[in-house]
Amino acid sequence: MRLYVPSVIVSPLTVIRRERRLPAPGDILVREGDRVEAVQVIGQAFVPGEFRILNLAEALGVPRRAVRRYLKVKPGQEVRRGDVLAVRGGLSRRVCRAPMEGTVTGIGGGRLILEAPAQMVEVRAGCPGLVRRVLPREGVILQVSGALIQGAWGNGQEEFGVLRVLTDARDKVLRKRYVDASCRGAILVAGLLNDEEVLQQAIEMQVRGIIVGGLAPELLDRALEAPFPVVTTEGIGPIPMSEPVFRLLSTHNGREAALDGRTSVGLEKRRPEVIIPLPAEPKTDSLHFQPVPLQVGDTVRMIRAPHRGKAGTVREILPTARGLLGIHLPAAVVQVSGEEEPLVVPIFNLETVRS
């Protein structure tokens, strides 16, 4: 019986290829074969400005068909923030001003459309590596050799900095007193995060990111507002960081890393991740991690209660086993490091850890 489960990559050394795309067609500033640094700009593009639709009829208190007689601007005209767009005189004088700099692109139906100026956006490499391929006017494909750790949740930000492991165990909570001036510019690593004051302290200390096993649900909104990436390796809740992940991050304490908290890039759904560039030559390629059936000897991680976050080795695969609710399901016998008795875990509660 071939049983497939989701997989997550926790690799100490592999070849990693990542696209760095511009938000709109633009100029690529590097060439194939170039070596780039994390902060190096690889391309730039002009992104169209936002549009604002202003209801002048309502603002002036007049019928829609009467708006044109009060206009002080015309289509195609550029305006600055605060410029007068329309005025109705008389005893109850009303003035409508531009809420932003832009160009008047349309007037009709009692409304005015204002377009903000296009903005130049620069895209940085995000991680030191080799430009493997140039996608003309679109972006590049970077190749990096190093450790790769895929996470479970991220707040959509990305950054590059030095890893700083602040707890000595995978289940220890990140405390406010740990985050001091020495953490400035660092990516902090700890077992758990459950205190809003820690996030505020991290913002004040200008850290580059936070990696934890689990994040308290009540901190989700605050984490999404953070100006740096926040990534959980296990999920949301009081879940300790898995042993393989904590061990790998601890091994590279003090090394530079790229932390990417994005869970989608364009239409592509993906996991947040940590990339730690290394000088060694890998023997594996992250592109080669294809789906394979669960096998005896695989390293797995438990993704649901009551053993969520624990990792171990598959000793046996059972076609059927009785669960806690009396339901018979396919299961695996998993030996967790440091525990004497193996656990019988439903297949649907597991994911393989690929290295």
DRENDO-365188 format. One record per residue (C-alpha): residue in one letter; x, y, z. Coordinates in steps of 0.02 Angstrom, whole numbers, plus 50000, padded with zeros to 5 digits. Layout:
REM residues N
('a',(X,Y,Z)) ...
END
This chain:
REM residues 355
('m',(50000,50000,50000)) ('r',(50077,50167,49946)) ('l',(50036,50309,50065)) ('y',(50082,50489,50028)) ('v',(50093,50627,50158)) ('p',(50139,50812,50143)) ('s',(50325,50851,50153)) ('v',(50428,50996,50220)) ('i',(50610,51027,50177)) ('v',(50735,51043,50320)) ('s',(50899,51021,50228)) ('p',(51072,51059,50300)) ('l',(51144,51082,50125)) ('t',(51061,51090,49955)) ('v',(51054,51191,49794)) ('i',(50915,51320,49801)) ('r',(50845,51414,49652)) ('r',(50726,51558,49676)) ('e',(50643,51681,49557)) ('r',(50658,51866,49595)) ('r',(50526,51951,49489)) ('l',(50488,52134,49458)) ('p',(50311,52193,49500)) ('a',(50294,52257,49321)) ('p',(50399,52247,49162)) ('g',(50559,52345,49189)) ('d',(50749,52347,49179)) ('i',(50860,52203,49236)) ('l',(51025,52269,49305)) ('v',(51125,52107,49316)) ('r',(51184,51977,49191)) ('e',(51184,51788,49188)) ('g',(51335,51723,49284)) ('d',(51348,51876,49398)) ('r',(51372,51849,49584)) ('v',(51259,51962,49686)) ('e',(51245,52014,49868)) ('a',(51083,52012,49966)) ('v',(51059,52201,49961)) ('q',(51107,52219,49777)) ('v',(50971,52288,49663)) ('i',(50941,52162,49524)) ('g',(50805,52259,49433)) ('q',(50688,52408,49437)) ('a',(50518,52450,49366)) ('f',(50388,52587,49367)) ('v',(50228,52532,49453)) ('p',(50068,52624,49403)) ('g',(49998,52735,49539)) ('e',(49835,52707,49629)) ('f',(49670,52783,49571)) ('r',(49552,52885,49679)) ('i',(49371,52917,49629)) ('l',(49306,53078,49708)) ('n',(49120,53111,49720)) ('l',(49120,53297,49681)) ('a',(48930,53309,49672)) ('e',(48914,53249,49850)) ('a',(49060,53355,49912)) ('l',(48988,53513,49833)) ('g',(48807,53472,49873)) ('v',(48748,53493,49693)) ('p',(48666,53381,49561)) ('r',(48785,53274,49459)) ('r',(48745,53364,49297)) ('a',(48791,53532,49377)) ('v',(48967,53485,49434)) ('r',(49058,53544,49277)) ('r',(49015,53728,49306)) ('y',(49111,53723,49471)) ('l',(49268,53634,49408)) ('k',(49439,53717,49421)) ('v',(49533,53576,49331)) ('k',(49518,53479,49169)) ('p',(49564,53303,49111)) ('g',(49751,53278,49090)) ('q',(49795,53415,49214)) ('e',(49923,53377,49350)) ('v',(49882,53430,49528)) ('r',(49969,53432,49695)) ('r',(49898,53377,49862)) ('g',(49783,53516,49925)) ('d',(49753,53597,49755)) ('v',(49575,53655,49726)) ('l',(49478,53539,49610)) ('a',(49307,53621,49620)) ('v',(49224,53766,49713)) ('r',(49043,53810,49745)) ('g',(49026,53991,49798)) ('g',(48885,54080,49885)) ('l',(48834,54085,50067)) ('s',(48872,53901,50093)) ('r',(49041,53898,50006)) ('r',(49112,53724,49977)) ('v',(49286,53678,49915)) ('c',(49345,53508,49854)) ('r',(49535,53484,49861)) ('a',(49651,53350,49791)) ('p',(49688,53218,49925)) ('m',(49854,53175,49841)) ('e',(49972,53222,49701)) ('g',(49919,53154,49532)) ('t',(49839,53178,49362)) ('v',(49654,53207,49325)) ('t',(49613,53061,49209)) ('g',(49425,53077,49196)) ('i',(49274,53181,49243)) ('g',(49094,53125,49226)) ('g',(48936,53077,49318)) ('g',(48976,53200,49456)) ('r',(49141,53112,49492)) ('l',(49326,53146,49460)) ('i',(49460,53013,49437)) ('l',(49633,53054,49503)) ('e',(49785,52945,49463)) ('a',(49939,52950,49575)) ('p',(50111,52961,49490)) ('a',(50198,52798,49444)) ('q',(50325,52743,49574)) ('m',(50498,52672,49540)) ('v',(50516,52506,49632)) ('e',(50684,52421,49656)) ('v',(50697,52233,49683)) ('r',(50847,52169,49780)) ('a',(50926,51997,49770)) ('g',(50872,51957,49948)) ('c',(51010,51827,49966)) ('p',(51190,51815,49904)) ('g',(51202,51697,49756)) ('l',(51231,51669,49571)) ('v',(51121,51737,49433)) ('r',(51077,51574,49349)) ('r',(50958,51647,49220)) ('v',(50892,51817,49166)) ('l',(50707,51834,49126)) ('p',(50708,51986,49009)) ('r',(50612,52134,49083)) ('e',(50536,52016,49214)) ('g',(50669,51961,49338)) ('v',(50805,51833,49370)) ('i',(50829,51658,49439)) ('l',(50957,51654,49580)) ('q',(51052,51499,49634)) ('v',(51112,51481,49813)) ('s',(51204,51340,49901)) ('g',(51155,51322,50082)) ('a',(51034,51261,50214)) ('l',(50848,51270,50177)) ('i',(50711,51266,50309)) ('q',(50528,51278,50259)) ('g',(50406,51349,50386)) ('a',(50219,51342,50418)) ('w',(50162,51525,50431)) ('g',(50234,51694,50387)) ('n',(50179,51875,50391)) ('g',(50226,51915,50211)) ('q',(50387,52012,50244)) ('e',(50565,51966,50193)) ('e',(50736,52019,50258)) ('f',(50919,51969,50271)) ('g',(51020,51969,50432)) ('v',(51125,51872,50558)) ('l',(51042,51728,50651)) ('r',(51040,51749,50840)) ('v',(50974,51601,50940)) ('l',(50905,51669,51105)) ('t',(50842,51511,51190)) ('d',(50937,51354,51236)) ('a',(50792,51235,51203)) ('r',(50661,51216,51068)) ('d',(50516,51239,51190)) ('k',(50580,51395,51279)) ('v',(50479,51557,51265)) ('l',(50557,51716,51194)) ('r',(50563,51842,51337)) ('k',(50569,52031,51327)) ('r',(50732,52038,51426)) ('y',(50819,51933,51294)) ('v',(50790,52066,51160)) ('d',(50919,52201,51197)) ('a',(51030,52319,51096)) ('s',(51141,52173,51042)) ('c',(50994,52107,50939)) ('r',(50990,52259,50824)) ('g',(50997,52199,50644)) ('a',(50981,52015,50692)) ('i',(50855,51879,50651)) ('l',(50798,51810,50819)) ('v',(50768,51623,50848)) ('a',(50670,51550,50994)) ('g',(50551,51409,51034)) ('l',(50389,51507,51062)) ('l',(50319,51683,51056)) ('n',(50168,51728,51163)) ('d',(50198,51905,51225)) ('e',(50150,52063,51130)) ('e',(50280,52163,51228)) ('v',(50416,52055,51150)) ('l',(50358,52105,50976)) ('q',(50357,52288,51026)) ('q',(50531,52272,51101)) ('a',(50592,52190,50941)) ('i',(50523,52335,50838)) ('e',(50609,52462,50951)) ('m',(50774,52366,50941)) ('q',(50759,52363,50750)) ('v',(50781,52175,50731)) ('r',(50776,52102,50555)) ('g',(50657,51958,50592)) ('i',(50592,51825,50712)) ('i',(50585,51635,50690)) ('v',(50487,51533,50818)) ('g',(50405,51363,50825)) ('g',(50233,51427,50872)) ('l',(50150,51597,50889)) ('a',(50007,51636,51009)) ('p',(49845,51660,50909)) ('e',(49809,51826,50994)) ('l',(49971,51896,50921)) ('l',(49926,51862,50740)) ('d',(49865,52038,50700)) ('r',(50015,52116,50786)) ('a',(50135,52001,50694)) ('l',(50055,52045,50527)) ('e',(50088,52229,50564)) ('a',(50272,52202,50609)) ('p',(50396,52291,50494)) ('f',(50503,52134,50484)) ('p',(50467,51951,50440)) ('v',(50392,51839,50574)) ('v',(50395,51653,50530)) ('t',(50333,51502,50627)) ('t',(50407,51334,50585)) ('e',(50264,51231,50659)) ('g',(50107,51338,50655)) ('i',(49995,51446,50763)) ('g',(49979,51401,50947)) ('p',(50093,51343,51090)) ('i',(50193,51224,50979)) ('p',(50379,51202,51017)) ('m',(50499,51209,50871)) ('s',(50535,51035,50803)) ('e',(50702,50960,50853)) ('p',(50776,50949,50675)) ('v',(50736,51133,50641)) ('f',(50800,51198,50808)) ('r',(50959,51096,50794)) ('l',(50995,51159,50618)) ('l',(50963,51342,50664)) ('s',(51070,51325,50821)) ('t',(51212,51251,50718)) ('h',(51214,51409,50612)) ('n',(51196,51534,50755)) ('g',(51292,51690,50701)) ('r',(51280,51657,50514)) ('e',(51188,51768,50391)) ('a',(51019,51707,50330)) ('a',(50878,51759,50216)) ('l',(50708,51752,50301)) ('d',(50557,51751,50184)) ('g',(50386,51759,50266)) ('r',(50287,51761,50104)) ('t',(50159,51623,50081)) ('s',(50118,51670,49902)) ('v',(50215,51750,49760)) ('g',(50095,51803,49623)) ('l',(49978,51655,49598)) ('e',(50104,51531,49670)) ('k',(50064,51462,49842)) ('r',(50219,51421,49942)) ('r',(50289,51398,50116)) ('p',(50385,51532,50210)) ('e',(50569,51487,50221)) ('v',(50742,51517,50291)) ('i',(50894,51509,50176)) ('i',(51067,51503,50255)) ('p',(51201,51528,50120)) ('l',(51351,51411,50144)) ('p',(51518,51394,50051)) ('a',(51509,51203,50037)) ('e',(51460,51109,49879)) ('p',(51290,51022,49898)) ('k',(51254,50846,49841)) ('t',(51065,50874,49832)) ('d',(50954,50996,49739)) ('s',(50793,51067,49812)) ('l',(50712,51042,49641)) ('h',(50734,50855,49662)) ('f',(50625,50841,49817)) ('q',(50481,50755,49726)) ('p',(50332,50671,49811)) ('v',(50372,50493,49866)) ('p',(50270,50371,49970)) ('l',(50300,50359,50156)) ('q',(50434,50230,50198)) ('v',(50510,50148,50351)) ('g',(50659,50253,50406)) ('d',(50583,50420,50352)) ('t',(50596,50567,50471)) ('v',(50423,50634,50506)) ('r',(50344,50776,50604)) ('m',(50175,50770,50690)) ('i',(50063,50912,50634)) ('r',(49907,50887,50742)) ('a',(49866,50861,50925)) ('p',(49902,50775,51041)) ('h',(50084,50760,50983)) ('r',(50095,50913,50871)) ('g',(50273,50973,50843)) ('k',(50359,50810,50890)) ('a',(50477,50730,50764)) ('g',(50540,50553,50748)) ('t',(50580,50406,50635)) ('v',(50454,50288,50555)) ('r',(50481,50110,50621)) ('e',(50328,50028,50543)) ('i',(50182,50072,50429)) ('l',(50014,50000,50479)) ('p',(49877,49981,50346)) ('t',(49750,50012,50483)) ('a',(49752,50055,50668)) ('r',(49619,50108,50791)) ('g',(49625,50292,50837)) ('l',(49571,50383,50994)) ('l',(49392,50398,50928)) ('g',(49383,50215,50882)) ('i',(49403,50248,50696)) ('h',(49520,50132,50600)) ('l',(49643,50229,50493)) ('p',(49813,50200,50410)) ('a',(49949,50240,50536)) ('a',(50135,50238,50567)) ('v',(50236,50182,50717)) ('v',(50352,50328,50755)) ('q',(50501,50326,50873)) ('v',(50526,50499,50947)) ('s',(50703,50542,51001)) ('g',(50718,50540,51191)) ('e',(50559,50440,51219)) ('e',(50560,50255,51262)) ('e',(50391,50203,51192)) ('p',(50353,50229,51007)) ('l',(50194,50320,50957)) ('v',(50059,50255,50840)) ('v',(50009,50407,50736)) ('p',(49876,50417,50598)) ('i',(49956,50450,50429)) ('f',(49851,50608,50409)) ('n',(49936,50682,50563)) ('l',(50110,50669,50487)) ('e',(50221,50761,50365)) ('t',(50391,50699,50307)) ('v',(50547,50802,50341)) ('r',(50652,50800,50182)) ('s',(50838,50834,50197)) 
END
